[in-house]
Amino acid sequence: MPGAGPAAGAHRPQSEYPEELPSQEDLLLAAAYVSDAQYNRNVPFETSPQAIRLYYFYNHWTMRAATYFFICVDLSLALFEEPALFPLPFLATSLAEVLCLTAFFGRLVHFAKITPQMVFWKDTKNICIMVTIVLTLMDLIIYGSLETLHISSIRWSRALRPVFLINFPDSRQIRRAFRSIRNTLPDILYVFLLFLFSMLIFSLMALKFFGDRGLKTAEGDPYFTNILDIAFELYVLVTTANSPDVMMPAYNFNWWYSLYFITYIIINTYIFMSVFLAVVYNNYRKHLKNEIRKLAYLKRHKMIEAFNILKVKVGPEFVVKEAVWKQLAKVVVPDISSSHLELLLRISDEGQKGHVDKTNFLRLADLLNIQVVTINIKGHPLEAWLPRVYQSSVSLLVQRMVRHRIFVWVYDVIILINAIFIALDEKNPLISYVEWLFLSLYVVEILLKLYTYEPRAYFGRKQFWNWFDMLIIIAALLATVANATIQSARKYNSQQILDIVLILRILRLLRVIISIQRFRVIVTTLINIGPTMLTFGGLVFVVYYVFAIIGMEVFHDKVRFFGPNFTTPDALVCGNPVLKGSAFAQYRYCRNNFNDLASSFILLMELTVVNQWHVLASGFALVTHQAAKLYFILFHIVVVILIINIFIAFILEAFFVAYSLEKSEIETAIEKKIQELGVGIQEDDTQDGVLTDNVDANDSSICGGDGDSRRQGLKGLYCRIASKKYRTVDALLQRMFESEIAPDDEGPSLNEILNFSPSDIYPRNPNFENSA
């Protein structure tokens, strides 16, 4: 943890004189703690001046960007190595990999310079990175030597490349996702063993029921005569990929046998798969709360460390002087505007005493995480150019109509009616004329809105839906005019332009989303959980990459694709005579192969969907060995049963939080202070594209306009909380937990925080009260 070095817990003595400012080293150290609290970093670093400066450089965006660049280069080398999508010589790819390994080693050495040696060597992440670098170099040397002797070999170390993506401190979100899997495994293992036992019982029953009946499959093969084949078919049946094909021979023989398969599906597909989801969700939720609790206490611990460095005694209590607080905020967020800083200071120094007490200081990291923007509300240009016309009774009536909610509802109805006409026959001349009518109505809508709302506000930087609406209408108008012109020329009919017109018409239906409140809530929730969804995307990418590399080493060139028009004997059996007569060859699955990284990823995506995955598994088992089916079963267990269920658990938790959680206390405090100062814009005032935040912040004082600006139709400079896209699920859950911590509670010790266990949250013997 921060402060783990020799200077930990023994900060420089505090000044006896409240007016004395802290040294630059003290300010940088305190700012490092606040920055770590702001971004939830848990990187232990030395507190010497040199180590602090190295730590700032370590966290600089250029260093992080360079690290991710080399990680991307390292992972993308699989595209150029045999079996390659874009072949390059081994020397070129090996030199690129050595360069990447050098960059990773340099990043690791940099980390070692800022971390106490004891902590560095105890960190499993660092050991994993070093071992992976050594193993990769060994594999490169061995493979290169064998290559010069023209001896075929495999690059087994390529499957280790995601280790760099997972284990660098910058990838803590992906590590958390892997921890969720690791923490879920012990509990899900018992359910999985019970599931396997159930499947084994049903396999033995199937062998006794059908093994001696002389039944045949549709392909003419013996039906349920081998226990291993039965177990595989029944496992596939759990995924429903081979239903009802697998039961048809028995069902055709005697309809009573269908009860066997129905019972199996109810028990193993519906009950056990639901139990898997329940166990995964319960464990995910439990360990998520433990992670959030740890993050909350670590953040408080860092903020207390920062406070202890900068505090001075004023009267009976310790405080941080206003000038020091401002310096600290400027070091943590160098580009913060003076108006924003002044606003945060007024919230932190509630009594305007010239200093910030401990309780308010501990909120600094949260305050800096909330984006406050200034809004420059200007009058409409027509108001200045044609004041009499724009302020006339007719003009004001038009503006009130456009601002009224009924105006939105009318155009929602028009969009829905337009949807009906889109589904009708385009060749009917009447439909074509009606389409011109709808386009005219949409153009009129845009013009009325531009007449009512200030154009620069209407097309502000963050007015996505206004831009979307405008671009769709203009593009549809141009495409329709172009298509009509081409048709009138009677020379040819451009199908491409017609397709564009049809797509643009359909996209206009998305406008319904912005007008229905429930739709907006769902879209906003999806936006909020977007960053964490990317984390799960990274998790899936890592798993795909490892399985793709293994698949390419084992299965490459076993199946070949000759092209869609080839009908040669080799093309019909995917270049492998063993596949003759198989379902794999009959369905023309030749392009589903492991001959390069891109094809491997597409095949793994098909396996994730699980439809026909048993056909793919059986095909590759035919060209190699029946044991190859274990590769596909393992992929299904890891991706579909574990990762997909964890993803579902995350989505459930995210929607529960987003639907139930109100604004956080910190955010409410900022909004309250903005309104008290008379410089605030309510959320309702900024809907429907009326206002925007495309502005210039007033750096001379706290943001605000003139005193009579409200009476003048809201003109001037104002503030409001920015879009809530930054309110991710983790941040919301963390604030929920922090709200339960008393302001004067300094929390457990650092070692206790790092050793938190989920069992500390949930009682071992729950009674009714604590269960509720």
N, C-alpha and C positions, 0 to 999 in steps of 0.2 A: 504494500500500500504506500501511497505518498507518505513521506516521512519515515520510511523504513531504514534509511541510512543512519549514519552515526549521529547526525544532528536531529534525528526524530525525537519529538517530545521535549527537546531542549532548545527552544527558540531564543533568539537574542533578547536580552532584557528590555522591557518596555521603557519608554521615555517617561521621566517624572514630570515633564512639562507638556501639557496638552497641545501647545502650539507647535512643537517640534514635529516635522514631517518624517516619516520612516525613510530608511535608506532605499536606494534603487533595488538592491538585492532583496530586501524584505518585501517590497512592492511586487517584484517579479515572482517571488515564491508564493505570495498570497494570490496573485492573479493565476498562477498555475493551478492552485487548489480550486479556485472558483471556476476556471475553465474546465477542469476535470469534472466538477460537479454539474456544470451546465450540460456537458455532452455525455455524462454517465461513463466517463473513462475510469478504468480501474487499473492504472499502470503504476507500479511502485517505482519511485525515482529518488535519487539522492538529492539532498537539499543544499549542496554546495553551490556557489554562484556559477561555476563552470558547468556543472551537471544541469542546472536549471536552464541555462542558455541552450545546451545541447537538447534538452527536453522540448523547448520551444521549437527548435529546428526540426526535431523528430516529428512533431505534430503539425508542421507546416503543410499546407495543402499540396505544395509542389512535391514534397517527399512522399506523401500518400499517393498522389497521382502517379509518380514514377514507379512506386511499388506495384500498383495495380496494372500499370502498363506492362511491366516485365512479367507479371503473373499471366496477363492475357496473351503475351507473346509465347510464353512457355506452354500454355494450354493449347494455343493454336498451332503449335508445331506438328500436332497429330494430323493436321490437314496436308502436310507436305512430306511426311514420312511414310514409308511403305507399311501397309497398303495405303496409297495416297490419293487424295482427290486432285491435288496439284503437285506432282512429283518434283522433288528437289534432290540434289546430290546429298549423300550422307554427311559429307564434310560441311556443307552449308548449314544443315539443321543442327549438327553437333556443335558447331561454333556458336550458333545462336543460343543453344541451350547452355553452353558454358558461360556465355555472357549473362544470361538470366540467373544462373547459379551464383555468379560473382556478385550481381546486384543483391540477391537475397542474402548472401553472406555479409555484404556490407551493411545491409539494413539490420542484420542480427548483431553485428559488432557495434553499430550505433546504439542499439537497444542495451547492449551489455555495458556501454559507457555511462548510461544514465541510471542503471538499475544496480542496487546492492548485489554483490557477487553471490551471497548466500541465496538471495531470492531468485536470481537469474538461473542458477544451476538446479534449483528445486522446481522450476517451472517446466512442466511437461511439454508445453508448446515449443519452447526453445530446443529441447532435446529432440523432439520430432523433426524440426526443421534441419538441425545439424545432421541427424541420422539420414534423412532423405537426401540431403546434398551429397553425403559420402556414398550412399548406395547408388545414386544416379551417376556419379563420376565413375564408380566401379563398373556399372553396367555399360556406360559409354566406352570405356577402355576395352572391356571384354568383347562387346559387340563389334567395335571397330577392328580389333585384332582378328576376330573370326571372319569379318567381312573381307579383309585383305587376303585371307587364305581361302576365300570363296567357300566358306562353310556357313550354311544357313543357321540362323539363331533367332532368338526373340528379344525384343526390348521390353523386359518385364517391369522396368522402373517407370515406364510411362504411366502406369496406373497409379503411381504415387504422386503425380504432379498436383492433384487437388490439395495435397497436404499443405502446400504453400498458401493457397487461397484460404484454407480453414484456420491455420495456426498463427498467422500474423495478427498482432493486436487490433489492426484496423477491421478485421472480419469477425468482431465479437458477436454480431447478430447471427451469423451462420453457425458459430460455435454454440450459441444458445439453442439453436434448432437441433443440432446434433446432441446436445445434452438432454433435450426433451426426449429424443429417441432412446438414448442410453438409460435415462431414468425410467422410461416406460417399459423397457425390455423385461426386467425381473417380474413385474406383475402380469404382463401379457404372455410371458413364457408359460405360466401355469395354464392359462386359457388355451394357448396353442397346443400344449401337450394333451389336454383333454380333447381338443378338436381332433388331433391326430389319432387318439385312441378311439374316438367315435368313428372316424373314417376307416380305421383298421377293422373294427367290428363289422361295419357295413361291407367292407371289401371281402371279408371271410364269408359273410352271408351270401354275397353275390356269387362267390366261387362255388359255394355249395348249391345255390339255387340254379345257376345257369351253366356251370362248367361242364356238366355231363349231358346237356340237352342237345348238343350238336347244332347249336344256333350259329348263324353267320351274320356278319355285318353287311351293310349295303355294298361294300367293296369286295365281299366274298371272303373276308378273313374270319378266323374262329372268334367267337364272341365270349368274352369273360372266361378265358381258360388259364390266364396267367395272373398271379396275384399282384405283380408289379404293374402290369398293364391296367388291371382293375383299379388299383390305388390311384394311378395317374388319371384315368378317366373320371373317377369319382371326385378327385381334387378339381379337375376342370369343371365338373358339374356344379361345384360350389360357386364358381364364377359365372355359371349359366351359359358359357360359351358353346357347349356342345349339347344343349337342350333344344328340342327333345330327341335329337339324333341318337344319343347314347341309349335311350330306353326303348327305341322302336323295335328292335329284334325281340326283346322280351315281351313288349306290349302286344306285338303282332301274334306272338305265340299264345299268350293268355293275358287277358286284360287285367286279371287280378294282380299280376306282377307290377302294374303301374303304382299300386299302393306302396311298394317298396321304395320306388323313386320319389314319390310324393312325400313319404315320411322322411327320407334322407334330406330332401331339399328344405323341408320345414325346420328340421333340427340343425343342419349344418349351414345352410345358406342364410336363413332368416334369423335363427336364434343365435348361433355362434358368431356370425358376422356382426350382429347388433351388439353382442357382448364385447366383441373386439373394440367397436367404436366407443362403447360406454367406458371400458377400462382405459382406453387411450385418452378419452376426454377427461376422465376423472384424474388421471395421473398428470396430464398436461396442465390442468387447472391448478392442481396442488403444487406442482413444481414451478409453475409460472408465478404463483403468489409468493413462493419462497424467493425466487429471483427478484421480484419486485420489492419485497421487504428488504432484501440485501442491498439492492440499489438505493433504496430510500435512506437507509441508515448510513451507507457509505457516502452518499451525497451530504447528509447532515454532518458526518464526521469531517469531511473535507472543508465544509463551510466553517465549522468551529475552529479548525486549524488555521484557516485564513483570518478569522476574527481574532484569534489569540495573537497572531503576528502583528496586527495593526491596532489593537485596542489601546486606549489610554483611559485613565480614570478621571471621571468628571463627577464630583460629588460622591454618592455612595455606589455608583455603578460604573462598569466599564463600557465604553462606547467607541465608535470610529468617527473621527472628525469628518465634516462635510467635504473638505478639500481632499482628504485622503480617499474618501469613498468615490469621489469623482475621478481622481487619478486611477484608482483601481478599475473602475468601469471602463475608462478609456483604454487601459492596457488590455483588458479582456476582450473588448469589442472596439477596435481602433476606429472604425468608420461610423460609430454611433453619432447621431446628430445632437447638437446642443439642446434642441427643443425636446428630443426624446429623453436625453439625460436629465434635463430639468424636471420633466414629468415623473420619471422614476424616483428622483430625489424627493419630490414632494410627497410621493406615496410612502417612501421609506422614513422620511423625517416628518412624521405626522404633525408634531407640534411646532415645526419650524424652529427648532432649538439650535440648529447649527451642527448637529451630530446625529448619528444613526445608532440606535441601541441594538443589542444582540439579537433580539427576536426579529426585528426588521432586516438586519444584515443577513440573517440566514436565508431570507427569501430572494436574495440578489440573483442567484443562478436561475430561479424560476422567472423572475422579472425580465431578465435578459433573453429568455427563451420565447417570450411573448412579443410578437411583432406589432409595433404600433406605427401606423402610417398617418401622414398628413394628407388632407384632401383639399385641393384647391377648387372651390366651387365658384365658377364664373357665370356671369350672365350670358344669355343667348346673344349671338352676334346680331340677329335681327332686331333685338331690343335696342341696340345702339344705332343700327342703321335706319330702321323704320319704326321708331318708338310708337307713333300713333297707330300704325297698322297692327303692330304686334300686341299692343295693349288694348286694342278695341274689344268691344263686347263679343263680337263673333269669334275673334282670335282666342280670347280667353275661354269661350265655350268649347272650341275645338281642343284646346289644351286640357281642359278638365275632362273631356270625353276620353282623350287618349290616356290620361293618367288613371282613369277609373278602371276598376277591376273588370267591369262588364266588357270593356274593349278587349281585354285578354281572352275572356270567355268566348266572345264572338269569333275571334280568330282561331281558337281551339276547335270550335265547331266547324269552321271552314276547312281546317286541316283534316279533320276526320271525314268530312264529305269528300275532300280531295282524295283521301285514301281509297274511298269506294270507287271513284272514277279511275284511279291508277290501276285497279284490278280489272277494269273493263277492257274491251277490245280496242287497241290503239288505232286500228285501221278504219274505225268508224269515224267519218268526218265530224260528226257531232261531238265526239269525245275530244277530238283535236281542238275544236273551237272552245270547248269548256276549259281545256287546259290553258288556253290563252287568257280566259277569264280569271282563273285562279292566279296565274302569274301576275296579272294586272292588280288583283287585290293585294297580293304580297308586296308589290312595288309601292302601292298606295300606303300600305302599313309602314314600310320603311320611311317613306317621305314624311308621313304624319309624325312618326317618332323623332325624326331629325328636326322637324319644325318645333316640336314640343320640348325636347331635351337638348341641352347644350352639346353640339357635335363632338367636341373633344372629350367630354365626359362619357357620352354614349359609346364612343370607340376607345375607351381607356385601355390601358395595358392588360388589365385583368377582367375585362368584360368579354369573356370567351363566347358566351351564347349570342351576344350581339354581333360579334365578328362572324361567328358561324352562320347565323341567320342571313347576314348581308352577303357573305360569299356564296352561300348556297343559292340564294335568289338570283344574284348576278350571273353565276355560272349557268344556272338552269335557263335564264333568259337568253344568254348568248348561245347556248347549245341548241335551244329550241329554234331560235332565229336561223342559226346555221343549218339545222336539219330542214327547216321549211324552205330555205333558199335552195338547198341542194335538190330537194324533191320537186320544187317548181321548175328547176332547170330540166328535169326529166331525162337527165343523162345517166345518172346512177343514184343509188340510195346508199348512203354511208351507214352501215350497220354499227360501226364504232361510235359515231356521234349519237345514234339512236340509243345505244346502250348507255352512254354517258347521261343522256337526258333521263332515261328511266331510273338510273341509279340516283341522280340528283333529286328526282321527284320523291323517291322513297326516303332519302335522307331528310327531306323536309319534315317527315313525320316525327323525327327526333325532337322537334320543337315542343311537342306535347310534354316532354320531360320537365321543361323549365316552368311550366304553368301549373303542374299538379304537385302540391306540397309533399305528398308521400313519396312521389318519384324523386323529388329533390333530396329527401332525407336518405333514401337508399343510395342515390348516386354520391351524396356527400360522405356517407359511411364507407362506400367502396373507395373513394378518394383517400379517406383517412387511413384505411387499412392497406392502401397501396404500397407504402414503403416496406411494411412487414411482409406483404405478399411477394415482393421482390426478394426478400430474404428466403422465403420458401422456394422461390424460383432458383436461387443460388444453391439451395440444398438439393433440389431435384437435378440441377445441372451437374453437381458433383457426383451424385449417384449414377446418372446417365453416363458421365464421362468415364468413370471406372468400369462400368459394365460394357461400354462401347469398346474401350481399349482391350479388355479381356476377350470380348466377342471377336474383335478383329484378329487377335493373335490365334484364336482357336478355330474360327470359321471362315476366315478370308479365302476367297477363290474356291470355296466348296460349292457355292451357288453363283452362277453368272447370268447376267442379263444381256441379251444380244440385240435388243431393240424391239419395238412393238410390231414391226412388219416381217420379222424373220420367222420362217416356218420350217427351217431345217430341223432334222432330228435332234441335233444338239440343243437348239433353241427351245424345242418343245419340252425338254427334260432339264432346262436350266443349266446345261453344260455338264450334267452329272447323270450317268445312266441309272444310278441307284434310285433316282426319283421317278423312274418310269412307272406310270400307273398310280402314283401317289396323289393325294388330294392337293399337296403343295404344287405339283406340276400342273394338275388339271385346272386349278384356280389361277394359273399364270402368276404365281407369286415370285417369279424370278428376280424382280427388282428389289424384293425384300431380302437384303443381304448385308453382310458385314465387310464389304470390300473397300469401304472408306469411312471416314468419320461421319460425314453427312448422312449417308445411307444407314449407318448404324443408329444414329439418333432418331431417324424416321422410323426404323424398325422398332426401337425401344418405345417410341410414342404409341405405335400400334399395339404393342404388348401392354402398355398402360391402360389402353381402352378395353382390353381383354377380349374383344370380339375376335373369334377365330385364332386366338393365340395358341391353342393346342395344335392347330394345323401347322403353324410356323415352327413350334417346338418339335413336332414329329418330323417335319421336313429336315431340320438340321440334325436331329438324332439319326435319321437314315443315312446322311452323308458323313457322319462321324461315328458316334456310338450312342447307345440308348441312355448312357449316363449323362449325355448332354442335356437331357430334359431337366436335370437338377439345376442347371444354369437358369433356365426360364422359370422354374418354380421359385428359386431363390429371389429372382428379380420381382416376381409377383408378390412375394411375402414382404420384401423390403419396401417396394414402392407403393403397391396398392393397399396392403393391409396396414403398414406402419405409417408411411409418409402421408398418403392421401387421408388417412383417418386423423392424423395430427393436424393436417391442413383444415379438415372439416371442423375439428375441435377449436382451432384458432378462429375460423370464420364465425362459429357459434358464439364464442366469447366476445369477439369484436362487435358483433351486432347487439349482444346483450348490453355491453358497455355503452355503445353509441346511442342506443335507444333509451337507456335509463339514466345516464350521467348528465347532470346539468353543468353549467360553466364552473370552472374551478374558482376557488376563493381568490387566488392571485389575479386571475383575469378579471374577475368581478371588481376587485379593488382598483385596478387600472381604469376600468370603464366608469366606475363611480367617481373617481378623481377627475376624469375627463369631463364628466357631466357637471360636477361641482364647479369646475373652472369655467363652465359655459362655452367650452370649445369642442363639444362632442357631437357626433352624428349617430343617431340610433341605427340599429341594424335594419329596421323597417324602411328607413329613409334611403337606404342604398340598394334596395331591390329594384328589379326590372330595369337595370341599366341606367338609373337616373344619375348616380354619382360614380366617381371613380377616384383612384388614389394615384393619379399620374403626376404627382406634384413635386412642388418644390417645398422642402421643409423650411420653416423659418428658423434659422440658426441663431438668431439674436436673442430670442426669448422663448418661453413656452408657446407651443403652437396655439394660434387663435386668431380670430378676425377682429373687426371692429365691434364695439359694443352693441350697435344697432343692426348687426348683420342678420339676426333672426327675423327682424321685422322687415328687412329688405329682401326677403325671399331667399335666405340662406346663401348669401354671397360672402366670400372671404376664405380664410384658411382654417381648417378644422382638423380634428384628430379622430381616429376610431381604431378599434382592434382589427387587424388584417384578417384575411380569410383564415378559417380554422383548419386549413389543410395540414398545418403543422401539428395538429392535435392527434397524434398517432395513438394507437391502442395502448402501447407501453407507457406513453406519457400520461394518458388518462388514468390507467390503473395505478401508476406510481403516485399521482396526485390524490387518488382515492385513499391510498394507504397513508400518505403523508398527512392527510387531514385528520387521521386518527392519532397522530403523534402529538403529544402536548408540546407547546412552544418552548418550554424550559427543559424538556427531556433531551439530554445529550446522547441517549441511546447506550447500547452495550459497548464494550471495548472492541478494538479493531479485530482481535483474534476471534472474539465471539461472533462478530458480524460475518467474518469469512467462513466460519464453521456452522452457519445457520443450516438447519435441517427442516424439511417439510413437516416432520413429526412434531416440531416445536409449535406449529400453527394449529395442528389438529390433535385433540386429546386422544390418548390411547384407549380410554374407556368412555366413549361419548354418552352423555345422557340426553334426554329429550331437549333440554334447554339449549346446550351448546350445539347440538345437531341442527336445530332450527336456525 
